[in-house]
Amino acid sequence: MSKRWMINFGLIALILVFTYIGNSFDLRTGKRIDGDTSAESPPTVELAAVQNVSIRTAAANLVLTRAGDTWMLSSPIGWPANHANLERVMDVTRVAGLAPLPPDEVDLDKLGLQFPQALLQLGDTPVRFGASNNIGQRRYVMIGDAVYLLPDRHLPFISQGLLGFVDRRLLPAALGLTRLELPTLTLSATAGDGWQIDGTDGLTPAQAEQLIANWHQLEASRVKPYQPSATPRQKILAQLPGDERIEFFVLSIDPEIIIANPRIGLQYHFSADYYYQLISLRPDETPA
């Protein structure tokens, strides 16, 4: 075996050793973090009972409220939330079977918890995100009064701010919809929970229903802050129950579709292939 291969194997072995140390020991105290079970873990937060969530970072403050089975952003905008990302963050409290750091080893300032990078409030339970231990990809997290060294997979979602917690669909079904005025056709809800196409021949109610379903279900590949300087190419008007109206701007069709919602200050990016799924219909189109 060549000398170079021996050096490479040696480096790999060192990496494995340091990773093990980072995962098994508190580098600030030199003590094991997963072998001491003398400290009793507090009860896991009952997430199903949580009705309000707030997230505070240096860049953003968010407030979310549960409405039945739906989570809604109530600040800084009023809009449905991204359930998947919120559930990933709330999962931080599932620490059953993990032992917290002994209280006599906790220095909030040294662990970055005196002035945390983010503060998550789950109902009555505060969760603070402190410093990372650098090697084991773990972070000091304070849940209530207990401090844990947990895998660092929650703070990246929190750091996305509003863009990480807003629903990526144009009109989530929870909002309701009674009429959609597109550039070339108008879709209106019927008394039997169906849809009809106004003023256009050669199209079927089934096609209208599929297009409405797309507005309720298709998720944008990304969501960005709305750029007011962009000149709208077309406008789309959505009418919700109670005669509430939301105006959308079509900013781009190619190389990607960009549909802005100025009311909440966001724009949604879709593949250009979605033109006949979101903005128009073809007479020869067969709904999926």
matplotlib code that plots the C-alpha trace (Angstrom):
import matplotlib.pyplot as plt

x = [0.0, 1.4, 2.3, -0.4, -3.1, -1.9, -2.1, -5.7, -6.8, -5.2, -7.2, -10.4, -9.8, -9.2, -12.5, -14.4, -12.8, -13.6, -17.2, -17.7, -16.3, -18.6, -21.6, -20.8, -19.2, -20.0, -16.8, -17.3, -17.2, -15.5, -18.3, -20.5, -23.8, -25.7, -24.5, -25.8, -29.5, -29.5, -31.3, -34.9, -36.3, -39.3, -42.6, -42.8, -44.8, -48.3, -48.1, -51.8, -52.8, -50.7, -52.9, -50.3, -46.7, -44.4, -40.9, -38.4, -35.1, -32.9, -34.5, -38.1, -41.0, -43.7, -47.0, -49.0, -52.4, -54.2, -57.7, -59.1, -56.7, -55.2, -52.3, -52.6, -49.9, -51.4, -48.2, -46.6, -49.3, -52.6, -52.3, -52.2, -49.0, -46.7, -47.7, -44.8, -42.1, -44.0, -44.3, -40.5, -39.7, -42.3, -40.7, -37.8, -39.7, -39.8, -37.0, -38.4, -35.6, -32.9, -31.3, -30.9, -27.6, -27.2, -28.1, -24.6, -23.1, -25.3, -23.9, -26.5, -24.0, -21.3, -23.9, -25.3, -28.7, -28.5, -29.0, -30.3, -30.2, -33.9, -36.8, -39.6, -42.7, -45.0, -48.1, -46.7, -43.4, -40.4, -37.6, -34.3, -31.7, -28.1, -24.6, -23.6, -20.9, -19.3, -18.1, -21.1, -23.6, -25.5, -26.9, -27.7, -31.5, -33.3, -36.8, -38.5, -35.9, -34.0, -31.0, -30.3, -27.6, -29.8, -29.2, -29.0, -31.9, -34.5, -32.7, -32.2, -36.0, -36.5, -33.8, -35.8, -38.3, -41.6, -40.6, -40.1, -43.5, -45.9, -48.0, -46.5, -49.9, -51.5, -54.9, -54.9, -58.4, -58.9, -59.4, -62.4, -63.0, -66.2, -64.8, -61.6, -61.1, -58.2, -56.9, -58.9, -61.7, -63.7, -64.5, -67.6, -68.6, -72.0, -74.7, -73.6, -70.0, -68.9, -67.4, -68.5, -66.6, -68.2, -68.1, -65.9, -66.9, -65.1, -64.2, -65.9, -66.8, -64.3, -61.5, -62.6, -62.6, -59.1, -57.8, -59.3, -57.8, -54.4, -54.7, -55.6, -53.0, -49.9, -46.9, -44.5, -40.9, -40.0, -41.5, -39.8, -40.6, -42.8, -40.9, -43.3, -41.0, -42.0, -44.6, -47.6, -48.2, -51.6, -54.0, -56.0, -58.8, -59.9, -63.2, -63.5, -66.6, -68.1, -67.1, -63.5, -61.2, -57.5, -55.7, -52.8, -50.2, -48.7, -45.1, -43.6, -44.5, -41.2, -38.6, -40.7, -44.2, -44.2, -47.5, -47.4, -49.8, -49.2, -51.6, -49.2, -46.1, -45.0, -44.5, -44.7, -42.4, -43.6, -42.3, -43.4, -45.0, -47.8, -49.3, -52.3, -52.7, -52.8, -53.5, -55.4, -57.1, -56.9, -60.1, -58.5, -57.1, -58.3, -58.3, -56.1]
y = [0.0, 3.4, 6.0, 8.3, 5.7, 5.1, 8.9, 9.0, 6.0, 7.8, 11.0, 9.0, 7.3, 10.6, 12.0, 9.0, 9.4, 13.1, 12.5, 9.9, 12.3, 15.1, 12.9, 11.3, 14.0, 17.6, 19.3, 22.1, 19.9, 16.7, 14.5, 12.1, 13.5, 10.2, 7.9, 9.6, 8.8, 10.0, 13.2, 12.6, 13.9, 16.2, 15.1, 15.5, 18.5, 17.4, 18.9, 18.1, 20.5, 23.4, 26.1, 28.9, 29.0, 32.0, 32.1, 34.9, 35.4, 38.4, 38.6, 37.7, 37.4, 34.9, 34.0, 30.9, 29.8, 26.5, 26.6, 23.1, 20.9, 24.0, 26.2, 29.8, 32.5, 35.5, 37.7, 39.2, 38.1, 36.4, 33.3, 29.4, 28.0, 25.3, 22.4, 20.1, 22.6, 23.6, 20.0, 19.5, 22.3, 21.3, 17.9, 19.3, 18.6, 14.8, 14.1, 11.0, 8.7, 11.4, 12.7, 16.5, 18.0, 17.9, 21.4, 21.9, 21.7, 24.2, 27.7, 29.5, 32.1, 29.6, 27.4, 30.3, 30.1, 33.4, 35.2, 32.4, 32.3, 31.6, 31.4, 29.0, 29.3, 26.2, 27.2, 27.6, 25.9, 28.1, 26.5, 28.2, 27.4, 28.0, 27.3, 24.2, 21.8, 22.1, 18.5, 16.3, 18.6, 19.0, 22.1, 23.1, 23.4, 24.5, 23.1, 24.6, 24.5, 21.5, 21.7, 19.0, 18.5, 17.6, 17.0, 20.3, 19.8, 22.3, 25.7, 25.6, 25.6, 28.4, 30.5, 30.6, 33.0, 33.7, 32.0, 28.7, 28.7, 30.1, 27.6, 27.2, 26.8, 29.8, 29.3, 26.6, 25.0, 26.3, 29.8, 28.7, 30.0, 30.9, 32.5, 32.7, 35.3, 34.3, 36.3, 34.3, 32.7, 32.8, 29.9, 30.1, 27.7, 26.0, 25.2, 21.5, 22.2, 21.9, 24.5, 26.0, 28.0, 31.3, 32.7, 30.0, 27.2, 23.9, 23.5, 21.2, 21.6, 18.7, 20.8, 23.8, 21.6, 20.3, 23.8, 24.9, 21.8, 22.9, 26.3, 24.6, 21.8, 22.6, 23.8, 26.4, 25.2, 28.3, 31.4, 34.8, 38.3, 40.1, 42.6, 45.6, 47.0, 44.2, 45.1, 42.6, 40.9, 39.8, 39.9, 37.2, 37.8, 35.3, 35.7, 34.0, 33.4, 36.6, 38.5, 38.8, 39.4, 38.7, 40.1, 38.1, 39.4, 37.1, 38.5, 35.9, 32.9, 31.9, 30.6, 30.1, 31.1, 33.7, 34.6, 37.3, 37.9, 41.6, 41.4, 39.3, 40.5, 37.1, 35.6, 32.0, 30.3, 27.4, 25.5, 27.0, 23.6, 24.6, 27.3, 25.2, 24.0, 27.4, 30.2, 28.9, 25.8, 24.2, 23.0, 19.7, 19.2, 16.1, 16.6, 14.2]
z = [0.0, -1.0, 1.6, 0.2, 0.8, 4.4, 5.0, 3.6, 5.8, 8.8, 8.1, 7.7, 11.0, 12.7, 11.3, 12.6, 16.0, 16.3, 15.0, 17.7, 20.3, 19.1, 19.3, 22.6, 24.7, 25.7, 24.4, 26.8, 29.9, 28.6, 29.9, 28.1, 26.8, 26.2, 28.9, 32.0, 32.6, 36.2, 35.1, 34.5, 31.2, 31.5, 29.9, 26.1, 25.0, 23.9, 20.4, 19.6, 22.4, 21.2, 19.7, 19.2, 18.0, 17.8, 16.3, 16.9, 15.3, 14.6, 11.1, 11.6, 14.1, 13.2, 14.9, 13.9, 15.2, 14.9, 13.4, 13.6, 11.5, 9.8, 10.9, 9.9, 9.9, 11.8, 11.7, 9.8, 7.3, 7.5, 5.4, 5.6, 6.9, 5.6, 7.8, 6.9, 7.9, 11.0, 12.1, 11.5, 13.8, 16.5, 16.5, 18.5, 21.7, 21.0, 23.4, 25.2, 26.2, 26.0, 29.2, 29.6, 30.6, 34.4, 35.8, 37.4, 33.9, 32.3, 31.7, 29.6, 28.4, 27.3, 25.6, 23.6, 25.4, 27.3, 24.0, 21.7, 17.9, 17.9, 20.3, 19.6, 21.8, 21.6, 23.7, 27.2, 26.4, 25.4, 23.3, 22.9, 20.2, 21.4, 20.1, 18.1, 19.2, 15.8, 15.4, 16.0, 14.1, 17.3, 19.0, 22.5, 22.9, 26.0, 26.3, 29.3, 32.0, 30.5, 28.2, 25.5, 22.9, 19.9, 16.1, 14.4, 12.0, 13.3, 13.2, 9.4, 8.9, 11.5, 9.8, 6.6, 8.3, 6.6, 3.3, 5.2, 6.9, 4.4, 2.3, -1.2, -2.9, -4.6, -2.9, -0.2, 0.0, 3.5, 2.1, -0.1, -3.6, -5.5, -8.7, -10.6, -13.4, -15.6, -18.6, -21.2, -19.2, -16.0, -13.7, -11.4, -8.6, -9.1, -6.5, -6.6, -5.6, -9.2, -11.6, -14.9, -17.5, -18.5, -22.0, -23.6, -25.9, -26.3, -22.6, -20.1, -16.4, -15.6, -17.0, -14.9, -11.8, -12.5, -12.9, -9.6, -8.0, -9.3, -7.7, -4.4, -4.6, -6.8, -4.8, -6.1, -6.5, -4.5, -2.9, -2.8, -1.7, -4.2, -6.4, -6.9, -9.6, -12.0, -14.5, -14.5, -17.8, -16.8, -13.8, -12.2, -9.7, -7.1, -5.2, -1.9, 0.2, 1.6, -1.6, -0.4, -3.4, -4.0, -7.1, -8.5, -11.0, -13.7, -13.8, -16.1, -18.2, -19.6, -18.7, -15.5, -14.4, -11.7, -10.1, -7.4, -4.6, -3.7, -0.8, 1.2, -0.5, -2.0, -5.5, -6.5, -9.0, -11.1, -14.1, -17.5, -18.2, -15.8, -18.0, -19.0, -15.4, -13.8, -16.3, -19.2, -20.7, -24.2, -25.9, -26.7, -23.2, -21.3, -17.5, -15.4]

ax = plt.figure().add_subplot(projection="3d")
ax.plot(x, y, z, "-o")
ax.set_aspect("equal")
plt.show()
